[in-house]
Amino acid sequence: MYFWRGSLYQKVGDHRKAIADFTVDIKLQSPESADIHRYRADSYLALKNKAAAIKDLQNAIQLYKKMGPDADSLLRVTMNDLAKLK
């Protein structure tokens, strides 16, 4: 539920509330979800918090690697996004 509400907050531009909901979702329900880390990174970037976005993208990369070949395309996109920030 937190993921979905966070996604809605993100769509309407309330990135602080989106980050709060994504963070709760990560802690309570989905600590191994690479996608939620990517979504939260997008909100951090919208708020100009580059350091937090980098950390979330790094976490997402590690989680995508654990997912194996099915996540290769998401892994490559995330690695490219991270490279652009460094």
Buried (B, 14 or more C-beta within 10 A) or exposed (E): EBBEBBBEBBEEEBBEBBBBBBBBBBEEEBEEBBBBBBBBBBBBBBEEBEEBBBBBBBBBBEBBEEEEEEBEEBBEEBBEBBEEEE
